[in-house]
């Protein structure tokens, strides 16, 4: 199972973004391509998702022959549902988790207080699914 939108208090922005022959599945996490080339995004597997490069969720399945992917941009107010690596637990609400892969959260029961803790659980949808919000930010360090 991949990420699916539960609620969005603001209108969701959808964008066709360029990628370099990557394969996306509907619901995959999409990250910004931080190289100096002509491409906008890449797959989570190619550039680990973090609060610094989180872009959105793929809204279409692509093949390596495609050059763009439709993405629902993440704004931090939306709630998403996804598969959880471990048994779900409401005691984990408020904890931040890393991704196990492009469509699953590693809800280990401890707070990941680094830039890889991109998904904050807000609820439990089932024994194997959690609900939460992505934590997109621009920069985590400040130059003195």
N, C-alpha and C positions, 0 to 999 in steps of 0.2 A: 504494500500500500504506500502511496505517496502522500504528499501534503495536499489537503483540500481546505478551502476557505469555509469558515463557520460563520463569522460575522465581520462586517466592515462598516464602522460608523461613518467613514468618508468614502466617496466614490473611488473605486479601484481604477488605477491608471494601467492601461495595457499598452505595451510598446513592442514593435518588431525590432529586435536587436541582432546585429551581425555576429556570427561565430565562425570559427575556422574548422569546418567539416566535422562538427561534434554531433553526437547522438544524444538527444534529450527525450525523455518520456514525460507525458503529462504528469504534473505534480512534483517533478524534480526541482531541487534547489538550484538556482542559477547564480553564479558569482561574476563580478566584474573581472574582465581580462586586464590585468595590470602590466601588460607589456606594451612597448611602443610599436604597435602594428595597426592594421586597419580594422581590427575586430573589437567588438564591444564587450562580449561575455564569453565565458567558458563553462565547463561542467564543474561541479563541486569536486569530482574525483581528480580533476587536473590542477586545481588550485584550492586548497583546503578552505572551506567556508569559515569566515571570521566576521566579527562585527565591522571590520574595515572593508571587506569586499562583498558583502551580502547585497544581492541585487533584487531577486524576485523568485517567482515560481513559474516553471514552464507551463504554458497553457496549450501546448501542442506537442505531438511526437514528431521528431525529425530523424532524418537519416544523414549519413556523412555526405550525401550529395546536396543537401540543403545548405543555404548560406545565412538564413535568418531563423529566429525562433520567436514566437509570440510569448511575452513574459508579463505576468501580473506583478507590478512593482510593489515591493514591501514598504509600508510606511510606518510600521511600529504600533499602529492602533488596531490592526486586523487580528482576529483570532483564527488560528489554523489548527486542524486536526491531523494527527499522523500516528504511525505505528511507533510503539515504544519497545526498546530492546529488552527491558526488564518488566516484571509485573508492575502494574500501575498502582499508585498509592496517593491518596489526597494529601498525605503529609508532605509530599514533594511539591505541592503548589508553592510557587514563588521561587523555586530553585531553577538555576540556569543550567542548561545541558549542551553538550556538543552533539554533533550529528554522528550517527553510526555510518550512514551513507547518504545519498541524495534524497532519500525519502523516509528516514527513520531517525528518531532521537534516542540517545543513550541516557536514559533516565536512571542513573546510578544511585540516586538518593543523596548525593552530595552536590553542593553548589560549585559550579565551575566559574570562578571569578576572574577569568582571563578573557582575552578577545575571542577565544574559541567557544565560549559559553553563549551561543547565539539564540537559544530558544528557551524562553521562560515559561514553565508550566503554570497554567491558571486553573486547570481542571482535569478531570478524568472522563473520557468518553465511553470507555469499556475496559475490560480486563487487559486489553492489549493496545489501547489507544489513549493518547493524551491530547489535551487542548492547550494551546498557549500562544504566545506572541514572540515574534522575532525581535531581536534587539539590534537594529541597524544604527551605527554611529559613524561619524566621519574620521575621527582621530582619537586615540586613547592617551597619547603622551603630549605633554606641553613642554615647549622649550623655555628654559628659564632665562 
